[in-house]
Amino acid sequence: MMNPFMMRMVRAAKLDVPFYEEVEADQGAMPQAMGVVILSSLAAGVGSVANHALGGMLIGTLAALGSWYLWAWLTYFIGTRFLAEPQTEADLGQLLRTTGFSSSPGLIRVLGIIPGLGPIIFALASIWMLVTMVVAVRQALDYTSTLRAVGVCAIGWIIQTLILLLLFTLLGGGAN
């Protein structure tokens, strides 16, 4: 039998819309949502070891954590300020809780440690996490339009990617 935390992660990964509504309303779910993000980030770090040695684990974990928070914040800002629907009423906590749980599929990134499978696993996890992120955003921002949630997620992701590329380039981690 699965514990309640694991059941919540499974429900999130299965795109269970009522679950995202439940987490949006549950202010006590923040520690669990952060736990999912940390576990997912650690899975990304472990999955990076095959390509980047042990240093890749720390960098992969920190990069996954930072990029999740940046993307969630940008999504909240864009979704509530620029692309809100009339009924949109949300706070950052609601979005952090729902998007935290939307990181659940990222746990499969731990399988990236298997030689030759890393890029495939990371690509599958990214697509799955994007889909769960759209569901999380749609519910947290009370959207009636899934397309609007896709747009908000895409815009936030593009801005986040540009910011991270700039940071990695400034810090010497960019491609030469």
C-alpha positions as CSV (number, residue, x, y, z in Angstrom):
1,M,0.0,0.0,0.0
2,M,1.3,3.4,-0.9
3,N,1.6,6.2,1.6
4,P,-0.5,9.4,1.1
5,F,2.5,11.4,-0.2
6,M,3.3,8.8,-2.9
7,M,-0.4,8.6,-3.8
8,R,-0.5,12.3,-4.4
9,M,2.6,12.1,-6.7
10,V,0.9,9.3,-8.7
11,R,-2.3,11.3,-8.9
12,A,-0.4,14.4,-10.1
13,A,1.5,12.3,-12.7
14,K,-1.8,10.8,-13.9
15,L,-3.2,14.3,-14.7
16,D,-5.9,14.0,-12.1
17,V,-7.7,17.4,-12.4
18,P,-9.6,17.1,-9.1
19,F,-6.3,16.4,-7.4
20,Y,-4.8,19.7,-8.7
21,E,-7.9,21.5,-7.3
22,E,-7.4,19.8,-4.0
23,V,-3.7,20.8,-3.8
24,E,-4.5,24.4,-4.9
25,A,-6.8,24.8,-1.9
26,D,-4.6,22.9,0.6
27,Q,-2.2,25.4,2.1
28,G,-0.7,22.6,4.2
29,A,0.4,20.9,1.0
30,M,3.4,23.2,0.4
31,P,6.0,21.0,2.3
32,Q,4.9,18.0,0.2
33,A,5.0,20.1,-3.1
34,M,8.5,21.2,-2.2
35,G,9.4,17.6,-1.4
36,V,8.3,16.6,-4.9
37,V,10.4,19.3,-6.5
38,I,13.4,18.3,-4.4
39,L,13.0,14.6,-5.2
40,S,12.5,15.4,-8.9
41,S,15.5,17.6,-8.9
42,L,17.6,15.0,-7.1
43,A,16.4,12.5,-9.8
44,A,17.6,14.9,-12.5
45,G,21.0,15.2,-10.7
46,V,21.4,11.4,-10.3
47,G,20.3,10.9,-14.0
48,S,23.0,13.5,-15.0
49,V,25.8,11.5,-13.4
50,A,26.2,9.3,-16.4
51,N,27.0,12.3,-18.6
52,H,28.6,14.7,-16.2
53,A,30.2,12.6,-13.3
54,L,29.4,13.4,-9.7
55,G,29.7,17.2,-10.3
56,G,26.8,16.8,-12.7
57,M,24.6,15.5,-9.9
58,L,25.0,18.7,-7.8
59,I,24.8,21.0,-10.8
60,G,21.8,19.0,-12.2
61,T,20.0,19.1,-8.9
62,L,20.5,22.8,-8.3
63,A,19.7,23.7,-11.9
64,A,16.4,21.7,-11.8
65,L,15.4,23.3,-8.5
66,G,16.2,26.9,-9.6
67,S,14.6,26.5,-13.0
68,W,11.4,25.1,-11.5
69,Y,11.1,28.1,-9.1
70,L,11.9,30.6,-11.8
71,W,9.4,29.0,-14.3
72,A,6.7,28.8,-11.6
73,W,7.2,32.5,-10.6
74,L,7.2,33.6,-14.2
75,T,4.1,31.6,-14.9
76,Y,2.3,33.1,-12.0
77,F,3.3,36.6,-13.0
78,I,2.4,36.2,-16.6
79,G,-0.8,34.2,-15.9
80,T,-2.1,36.7,-13.3
81,R,-0.9,40.0,-14.8
82,F,-1.0,39.7,-18.5
83,L,-3.1,36.6,-19.5
84,A,-5.6,36.4,-16.7
85,E,-9.2,35.4,-17.4
86,P,-12.0,37.3,-15.6
87,Q,-12.3,34.6,-12.9
88,T,-8.5,34.2,-12.4
89,E,-7.8,34.6,-8.7
90,A,-4.6,33.0,-7.4
91,D,-1.7,33.6,-5.2
92,L,1.9,32.4,-5.7
93,G,1.4,29.7,-3.0
94,Q,-1.4,28.1,-5.0
95,L,0.8,28.0,-8.1
96,L,3.8,26.7,-6.3
97,R,1.8,23.9,-4.7
98,T,0.2,22.8,-8.0
99,T,3.4,23.2,-10.1
100,G,5.4,21.5,-7.3
101,F,3.3,18.4,-7.7
102,S,3.4,18.7,-11.5
103,S,7.2,17.8,-11.1
104,S,6.2,14.3,-10.2
105,P,7.0,12.7,-13.6
106,G,10.5,14.1,-13.2
107,L,11.2,11.2,-10.8
108,I,11.8,9.0,-13.9
109,R,14.9,11.1,-14.7
110,V,16.8,9.0,-12.2
111,L,16.7,6.3,-15.0
112,G,19.0,8.7,-17.0
113,I,21.9,7.0,-15.2
114,I,21.4,4.0,-17.5
115,P,24.0,4.4,-20.3
116,G,22.5,5.4,-23.6
117,L,19.0,6.1,-22.2
118,G,19.7,9.5,-20.5
119,P,18.6,11.8,-23.4
120,I,15.5,9.7,-24.1
121,I,14.5,9.6,-20.4
122,F,15.1,13.3,-20.0
123,A,13.1,14.1,-23.1
124,L,10.1,11.9,-22.0
125,A,10.2,13.4,-18.5
126,S,10.3,16.9,-19.9
127,I,7.2,16.3,-22.1
128,W,5.3,14.6,-19.4
129,M,6.2,17.4,-16.9
130,L,5.1,20.1,-19.4
131,V,1.7,18.4,-19.7
132,T,1.3,18.2,-16.0
133,M,2.5,21.8,-15.7
134,V,-0.3,22.9,-18.1
135,V,-2.9,21.1,-16.0
136,A,-1.5,22.6,-12.8
137,V,-1.5,26.1,-14.2
138,R,-5.0,25.8,-15.6
139,Q,-6.4,24.7,-12.3
140,A,-4.3,27.1,-10.1
141,L,-5.2,30.1,-12.2
142,D,-8.8,29.1,-12.6
143,Y,-8.6,29.1,-16.4
144,T,-11.4,27.8,-18.6
145,S,-9.1,27.6,-21.5
146,T,-6.4,24.9,-21.7
147,L,-4.9,26.8,-24.6
148,R,-4.3,29.8,-22.4
149,A,-2.6,27.6,-19.9
150,V,-0.4,26.3,-22.7
151,G,0.5,29.8,-23.7
152,V,1.3,31.0,-20.2
153,C,3.5,27.9,-19.7
154,A,5.3,28.3,-23.0
155,I,5.9,32.0,-22.5
156,G,7.3,31.4,-19.0
157,W,9.4,28.6,-20.3
158,I,10.9,30.6,-23.1
159,I,11.7,33.5,-20.7
160,Q,13.2,31.1,-18.1
161,T,15.3,29.4,-20.8
162,L,16.7,32.8,-22.0
163,I,17.5,33.9,-18.4
164,L,19.2,30.6,-17.6
165,L,21.2,30.7,-20.9
166,L,22.3,34.2,-20.0
167,L,23.3,33.2,-16.5
168,F,25.2,30.1,-17.6
169,T,27.0,32.3,-20.2
170,L,27.9,35.0,-17.7
171,L,29.1,32.4,-15.2
172,G,31.2,30.6,-17.7
173,G,29.0,27.5,-18.1
174,G,27.8,28.3,-21.6
175,A,29.1,26.7,-24.8
176,N,32.3,28.0,-26.3
